[in-house]
Amino acid sequence: MFAAQPVLHLDKEILSWAKVVALAWALLYLVFTFDQTLRDKIEMAWGAAGAFRPPRRDDLPAADRARP
């Protein structure tokens, strides 16, 4: 970001958002690097959360999708 600033001529607000995004990306990279099973934990949490919501129309068998 800092190296590209003179070339891109970003204003301060855009540069500050770019810093936030870059910092968030770096933190996520470190978290995923240190915890190799994090992806499995996230998928398990999404699956558990999905158990409490009604099924989407795409999740239903084809015969049930045709019903109104």
C-alpha positions as a printed NumPy array, in Angstrom:
array([[  0.   ,   0.   ,   0.   ],
       [  2.66 ,   2.438,   0.975],
       [  4.787,   1.634,  -2.059],
       [  1.848,   2.088,  -4.432],
       [  0.624,   5.337,  -2.846],
       [  2.816,   7.68 ,  -4.95 ],
       [  1.789,   5.914,  -8.151],
       [ -1.935,   5.52 ,  -7.431],
       [ -2.448,   8.916,  -5.728],
       [ -5.06 ,   7.563,  -3.341],
       [ -6.76 ,  10.005,  -1.001],
       [ -6.451,   9.511,   2.753],
       [ -9.85 ,   7.851,   3.2  ],
       [ -9.227,   5.191,   0.544],
       [ -5.707,   4.632,   1.848],
       [ -7.01 ,   4.125,   5.381],
       [ -9.582,   1.566,   4.139],
       [ -6.858,  -0.191,   2.181],
       [ -4.776,  -0.395,   5.357],
       [ -7.71 ,  -1.909,   7.263],
       [ -8.344,  -4.489,   4.533],
       [ -4.655,  -5.379,   4.327],
       [ -4.427,  -5.763,   8.099],
       [ -7.548,  -7.955,   8.204],
       [ -6.165, -10.106,   5.385],
       [ -2.852, -10.508,   7.222],
       [ -4.604, -11.477,  10.461],
       [ -6.777, -14.053,   8.698],
       [ -3.69 , -15.467,   6.989],
       [ -1.928, -15.835,  10.336],
       [ -4.953, -17.41 ,  12.009],
       [ -5.369, -19.952,   9.209],
       [ -1.626, -20.658,   9.264],
       [ -1.496, -21.306,  13.009],
       [ -4.739, -23.292,  13.226],
       [ -4.832, -25.833,  10.405],
       [ -8.209, -27.191,  11.556],
       [ -9.944, -23.801,  11.537],
       [-11.561, -24.464,   8.164],
       [-13.103, -27.68 ,   9.533],
       [-14.35 , -25.83 ,  12.606],
       [-15.977, -23.122,  10.461],
       [-17.638, -25.689,   8.21 ],
       [-18.94 , -27.545,  11.263],
       [-20.342, -24.306,  12.724],
       [-22.086, -23.461,   9.415],
       [-23.534, -26.966,   9.317],
       [-24.793, -26.682,  12.873],
       [-26.335, -23.286,  12.153],
       [-27.961, -24.695,   9.02 ],
       [-29.709, -27.354,  11.084],
       [-31.826, -24.647,  12.721],
       [-33.012, -22.933,   9.545],
       [-35.709, -24.177,   7.196],
       [-34.341, -25.881,   4.072],
       [-33.893, -23.734,   1.   ],
       [-35.817, -24.653,  -2.107],
       [-32.558, -25.786,  -3.776],
       [-31.87 , -28.21 ,  -0.91 ],
       [-35.148, -30.063,  -1.378],
       [-35.504, -33.168,  -3.565],
       [-36.717, -32.504,  -7.099],
       [-40.221, -33.917,  -6.408],
       [-40.718, -31.522,  -3.477],
       [-39.455, -28.493,  -5.442],
       [-42.317, -28.844,  -7.908],
       [-44.893, -28.448,  -5.134],
       [-46.151, -24.929,  -4.381]])
